[in-house]
Amino acid sequence: MANKSYNVGVIGYGWAATAHIDAINTTNQGTVRAVYSSRSLDPVELKVAHGSDITPYQNVDDMLADPSIDTVSITSYPNQHKDQAIAAARAGKNLIIEKPLALSLEDCYAIQRAVNEAGVKACVCFEVRFISQFQSTKQIIDEGLLGDLHYGEIDYYHGIGPWYGQYRWNTTKENGGSSLLSAGCHSLDALLLCMGSDVISVSSMGTQSSHHVFAKYEYATTTVSLVNFASGKVGKVASVIDCFQPYYFHTHLIGSEGSLLDNKLYSNKLHMRDKKWAELPMAMADSGDVADHPYQAQFQAFFNALDKGEEMPLASLNEAIKSFEVIFAADLSAAENRPVTIEEIKSAG
């Protein structure tokens, strides 16, 4: 069966949007045909920049009313995601939603309800699941080279200061939300990918750099979360967006037959003679630049699933909701200085 084609409208035209457009246009099925922005955009300049005929809109409802648009990519400010996602779902559009999905679990659930009621499909941009590093890591786990995992730590280190595009709105609680919501959600989501999503509870604490650049943040810029799984596994996630160092996505997984440290493997199953790491040729998650994110692989998987009328693998809305439940539990734990169960957070949401 030949691939279908999907005409995509993009909500928002900022840094993330440009990466989404170029990634969508390099898939086999997707073409960006419309962009909503509060700014006036020139269709000629859009075509020169991205290679497709793109109709600019300054009214989002007008773009959603366009019957030729069947999929919408939301790259706007986080506090706009809920209303825009619900409106797009009700307009019958499939959805690609940039992280964070929303800034409260209640809003995440509202998006989920709207998507389910409309019968459309949706994915969330946890694109790290599609990078070589975690595709390879998951394969290593599934093939048993680490044995039974019992401990994992995946940490996000990325100083988001004024030299970085999202700083101007990321510093606010209204749009940044928390260290985990604004950026470290990728590391927590990767931990669940590797360890499982059967989380019982989380215990978190937060702190903040005294440097004047990071003092502008309205929330704790460093958080550490301990995650308890129903399977008996434990994990740790640090989300550090107030550091001065190169971007680093620290990964350390410990199992009954071996360990994995970033791109280095040790496994009894490989009968290694010396206690030395074997270095693996992975493409690492080592950049915060959206141009380096594996969006194309994720969007290709989304369109392939749309062709089949199925939920996409790894980053469907329903799968992403599990990660956001843990994220909001972690933020509540840090705020109230106590462990928070997932059942409690789901009841509150």
C-alpha positions as CSV (number, residue, x, y, z in Angstrom):
1,M,0.0,0.0,0.0
2,A,1.4,3.4,-0.9
3,N,2.1,5.9,1.8
4,K,-0.6,8.5,2.4
5,S,0.2,12.2,2.4
6,Y,-0.3,14.6,5.3
7,N,-0.7,18.4,5.1
8,V,0.6,19.9,8.3
9,G,-0.2,23.3,9.9
10,V,2.3,24.6,12.5
11,I,1.1,26.7,15.4
12,G,3.8,29.2,16.4
13,Y,6.8,30.2,14.3
14,G,9.8,30.3,16.6
15,W,13.0,28.3,17.1
16,A,11.3,24.9,17.6
17,A,8.9,25.5,14.7
18,T,11.7,25.9,12.2
19,A,13.1,22.5,13.3
20,H,9.7,20.9,13.1
21,I,9.0,22.2,9.6
22,D,12.3,21.0,8.2
23,A,11.9,17.6,9.9
24,I,8.3,17.2,8.7
25,N,9.3,18.1,5.2
26,T,12.0,15.4,5.1
27,T,9.5,12.6,6.0
28,N,8.1,10.4,3.3
29,Q,4.5,11.6,3.9
30,G,4.4,15.0,5.6
31,T,4.5,18.5,4.1
32,V,4.0,21.7,6.0
33,R,1.4,23.8,4.2
34,A,0.4,26.4,6.8
35,V,1.8,28.3,9.7
36,Y,0.0,30.4,12.3
37,S,2.0,33.2,13.9
38,S,1.0,36.4,15.7
39,R,3.5,38.0,13.4
40,S,2.9,38.7,9.7
41,L,4.9,36.2,7.6
42,D,5.8,36.4,3.9
43,P,4.8,33.2,2.0
44,V,7.7,33.7,-0.4
45,E,10.2,33.9,2.4
46,L,8.7,30.8,4.0
47,K,9.0,28.8,0.8
48,V,12.7,29.9,0.4
49,A,13.4,28.9,4.0
50,H,11.6,25.6,4.0
51,G,11.0,24.5,0.4
52,S,7.2,24.0,0.5
53,D,4.3,26.3,-0.3
54,I,3.2,27.6,3.1
55,T,0.2,29.7,3.7
56,P,0.7,32.1,6.7
57,Y,-2.2,32.7,9.1
58,Q,-2.5,35.3,11.9
59,N,-5.7,33.7,13.2
60,V,-5.3,30.2,14.5
61,D,-9.0,29.4,14.1
62,D,-8.8,30.2,10.4
63,M,-5.9,27.8,10.0
64,L,-7.8,25.1,11.9
65,A,-10.8,25.6,9.7
66,D,-8.7,24.8,6.6
67,P,-10.0,21.4,5.4
68,S,-6.8,20.6,3.6
69,I,-4.9,20.6,6.9
70,D,-5.1,17.2,8.6
71,T,-2.3,17.4,11.1
72,V,-1.2,20.2,13.4
73,S,2.2,20.7,15.1
74,I,2.1,22.8,18.2
75,T,5.3,24.7,19.0
76,S,3.8,27.7,20.8
77,Y,4.5,28.8,24.4
78,P,3.7,26.0,26.9
79,N,0.8,27.9,28.5
80,Q,-1.0,28.0,25.2
81,H,-0.7,24.2,24.5
82,K,-3.9,23.1,26.2
83,D,-6.4,25.4,24.4
84,Q,-4.7,25.0,21.0
85,A,-4.4,21.3,21.3
86,I,-8.1,20.9,22.3
87,A,-9.2,23.2,19.5
88,A,-7.1,21.3,16.9
89,A,-8.4,17.9,18.1
90,R,-12.0,19.2,17.9
91,A,-11.3,20.4,14.4
92,G,-10.4,16.8,13.5
93,K,-6.6,17.3,13.2
94,N,-4.0,14.8,14.3
95,L,-1.5,16.4,16.7
96,I,2.2,16.8,17.2
97,I,2.8,18.6,20.5
98,E,6.1,20.0,21.7
99,K,7.1,19.4,25.3
100,P,6.0,20.2,27.9
101,L,2.6,18.9,26.9
102,A,1.0,21.3,29.4
103,L,1.9,22.9,32.7
104,S,-0.6,21.0,34.9
105,L,-1.6,17.4,34.9
106,E,-5.3,18.6,34.8
107,D,-4.5,20.3,31.5
108,C,-2.7,17.2,30.2
109,Y,-5.7,15.0,31.0
110,A,-8.0,17.6,29.3
111,I,-5.9,17.3,26.1
112,Q,-6.0,13.5,26.3
113,R,-9.8,13.6,26.7
114,A,-10.2,15.9,23.7
115,V,-8.0,13.7,21.5
116,N,-9.9,10.5,22.5
117,E,-13.3,12.1,22.0
118,A,-12.3,13.4,18.6
119,G,-10.8,10.1,17.5
120,V,-7.6,11.7,16.3
121,K,-4.0,10.6,16.9
122,A,-1.4,12.6,18.9
123,C,2.3,12.4,19.8
124,V,4.4,14.4,22.2
125,C,8.0,15.5,21.4
126,F,9.9,13.1,23.6
127,E,12.2,12.8,20.6
128,V,15.2,11.6,22.7
129,R,13.6,8.2,22.6
130,F,14.4,8.2,18.8
131,I,18.0,9.1,19.0
132,S,20.7,6.5,18.3
133,Q,21.8,6.5,22.0
134,F,18.5,5.4,23.4
135,Q,17.5,3.2,20.4
136,S,20.7,1.3,21.0
137,T,20.4,1.4,24.8
138,K,16.9,-0.1,24.7
139,Q,18.1,-2.8,22.3
140,I,20.9,-3.7,24.7
141,I,18.4,-4.0,27.6
142,D,15.9,-6.0,25.5
143,E,18.6,-8.4,24.4
144,G,19.5,-9.1,28.1
145,L,23.1,-7.8,27.9
146,L,22.6,-6.0,31.2
147,G,20.5,-8.8,32.8
148,D,17.7,-7.6,35.1
149,L,18.0,-3.9,35.7
150,H,17.7,-2.8,39.4
151,Y,19.1,0.7,39.3
152,G,19.3,3.5,36.8
153,E,20.2,7.2,36.8
154,I,19.6,9.5,33.9
155,D,20.5,13.2,34.4
156,Y,20.0,16.3,32.4
157,Y,22.7,19.0,32.5
158,H,22.1,22.1,30.4
159,G,22.7,25.7,31.4
160,I,19.7,27.6,30.0
161,G,20.8,31.2,30.3
162,P,20.3,34.3,28.2
163,W,22.6,32.8,25.5
164,Y,19.8,30.3,24.8
165,G,16.6,30.9,22.9
166,Q,14.0,29.9,25.4
167,Y,15.6,31.8,28.4
168,R,13.4,34.8,28.1
169,W,10.2,32.8,28.8
170,N,11.7,29.8,30.5
171,T,12.6,31.8,33.6
172,T,8.9,32.3,34.4
173,K,6.7,29.9,36.2
174,E,3.9,30.7,33.8
175,N,5.8,29.2,30.9
176,G,8.8,27.4,32.2
177,G,6.9,25.7,35.0
178,S,9.7,23.8,36.6
179,S,13.2,22.5,35.9
180,L,11.7,19.1,34.9
181,L,8.9,20.6,32.8
182,S,11.1,23.0,30.9
183,A,13.9,20.6,30.0
184,G,14.7,17.7,32.4
185,C,11.5,15.9,31.4
186,H,13.7,14.3,28.7
187,S,15.9,12.6,31.2
188,L,12.9,11.4,33.3
189,D,11.2,10.1,30.2
190,A,14.3,8.3,29.2
191,L,14.6,6.7,32.6
192,L,11.0,5.3,32.2
193,L,11.9,4.1,28.7
194,C,14.8,2.1,30.2
195,M,13.4,1.0,33.6
196,G,9.7,0.8,32.9
197,S,6.7,3.0,33.6
198,D,5.3,1.2,36.6
199,V,6.2,4.0,39.0
200,I,4.8,3.9,42.5
201,S,6.2,7.0,44.1
202,V,8.8,9.7,43.7
203,S,10.7,11.8,46.3
204,S,12.3,15.1,45.1
205,M,14.1,18.1,46.3
206,G,15.2,21.3,44.7
207,T,17.9,24.0,44.9
208,Q,19.1,27.0,42.8
209,S,22.3,28.6,41.6
210,S,23.2,31.9,43.2
211,H,24.6,33.3,39.9
212,H,22.7,36.4,38.8
213,V,21.8,34.8,35.4
214,F,19.9,31.9,37.1
215,A,18.6,34.0,40.0
216,K,16.0,35.3,37.5
217,Y,14.3,32.0,37.5
218,E,11.0,31.8,39.4
219,Y,11.4,28.2,40.4
220,A,14.2,25.8,41.6
221,T,16.5,25.3,38.6
222,T,18.1,22.1,39.9
223,T,16.0,19.2,41.1
224,V,16.9,15.6,42.1
225,S,14.2,12.9,42.1
226,L,14.3,9.4,43.4
227,V,11.9,7.1,41.6
228,N,10.4,3.9,43.1
229,F,9.1,1.3,40.7
230,A,6.5,-1.4,41.4
231,S,9.0,-3.9,40.0
232,G,11.4,-3.2,42.9
233,K,13.8,-1.1,40.7
234,V,14.9,2.3,41.8
235,G,16.1,5.3,39.8
236,K,17.4,8.8,40.1
237,V,16.9,11.8,37.8
238,A,18.7,15.2,38.2
239,S,17.4,18.1,36.2
240,V,20.1,20.8,36.2
241,I,19.4,23.9,34.0
242,D,21.6,26.3,36.0
243,C,25.0,24.9,35.3
244,F,28.1,26.2,33.5
245,Q,29.3,23.2,31.5
246,P,28.7,21.5,28.1
247,Y,25.3,19.8,27.6
248,Y,25.4,16.4,29.2
249,F,22.8,13.7,29.2
250,H,24.3,11.3,31.9
251,T,23.1,7.7,31.7
252,H,24.1,4.9,34.0
253,L,22.2,1.7,34.1
254,I,23.0,-1.3,36.5
255,G,21.8,-4.8,36.0
256,S,22.4,-8.4,37.1
257,E,24.7,-9.1,34.2
258,G,26.3,-5.8,33.3
259,S,26.3,-2.0,33.3
260,L,25.9,0.8,30.7
261,L,27.5,4.2,31.2
262,D,26.6,6.7,28.5
263,N,28.1,5.0,25.4
264,K,30.1,2.4,27.3
265,L,29.1,-1.2,28.0
266,Y,30.3,-3.9,30.3
267,S,28.5,-7.3,30.1
268,N,29.2,-10.7,31.5
269,K,27.2,-12.0,28.5
270,L,30.0,-10.9,26.2
271,H,32.6,-12.8,28.2
272,M,34.9,-9.9,28.5
273,R,38.3,-10.9,29.9
274,D,39.3,-7.6,31.4
275,K,37.2,-5.2,33.5
276,K,37.2,-2.6,30.8
277,W,34.3,-0.7,29.2
278,A,33.5,-1.5,25.5
279,E,32.8,1.8,23.7
280,L,29.8,1.8,21.5
281,P,29.4,3.9,18.3
282,M,26.3,5.7,19.3
283,A,25.1,9.2,18.2
284,M,24.7,10.7,21.7
285,A,22.1,13.1,23.1
286,D,24.7,15.8,23.5
287,S,23.1,19.0,22.3
288,G,20.3,21.3,23.4
289,D,20.0,22.8,19.9
290,V,16.6,21.8,18.3
291,A,18.4,21.5,15.0
292,D,20.2,18.5,16.4
293,H,17.1,16.8,17.8
294,P,15.9,13.6,16.1
295,Y,12.6,15.0,15.1
296,Q,12.6,13.5,11.7
297,A,12.8,10.0,13.0
298,Q,9.9,10.6,15.5
299,F,7.7,12.3,12.9
300,Q,8.4,9.6,10.4
301,A,7.3,7.0,13.0
302,F,4.1,9.1,13.7
303,F,3.2,9.3,10.0
304,N,3.8,5.6,9.5
305,A,1.5,4.9,12.4
306,L,-1.2,7.3,10.9
307,D,-1.0,5.2,7.7
308,K,-1.9,2.2,9.7
309,G,-4.5,3.9,11.9
310,E,-2.5,2.9,15.0
311,E,-0.9,4.6,18.0
312,M,2.7,5.5,17.3
313,P,5.5,3.6,19.1
314,L,7.4,5.2,22.1
315,A,5.9,8.7,22.0
316,S,2.2,8.5,21.7
317,L,0.1,10.9,23.8
318,N,-1.0,8.0,26.1
319,E,2.6,6.9,26.6
320,A,3.7,10.5,27.3
321,I,1.0,11.0,29.9
322,K,2.7,8.4,32.1
323,S,5.9,10.5,32.1
324,F,4.0,13.7,32.9
325,E,2.3,12.0,35.9
326,V,5.7,11.2,37.3
327,I,7.0,14.8,36.5
328,F,4.1,16.4,38.3
329,A,4.4,14.0,41.3
330,A,8.1,15.0,41.5
331,D,7.4,18.7,41.4
332,L,4.7,18.3,44.1
333,S,7.2,16.2,46.2
334,A,9.8,19.0,46.0
335,A,7.3,21.7,46.8
336,E,5.9,19.9,49.9
337,N,9.1,18.0,50.9
338,R,7.5,14.6,51.0
339,P,7.2,11.5,48.9
340,V,4.2,11.6,46.4
341,T,2.6,8.5,45.0
342,I,1.4,8.3,41.4
343,E,-2.1,7.3,42.5
344,E,-2.3,10.5,44.6
345,I,-1.2,12.7,41.7
346,K,-3.6,11.0,39.3
347,S,-6.5,11.5,41.7
348,A,-5.7,15.2,42.1
349,G,-5.4,15.6,38.3
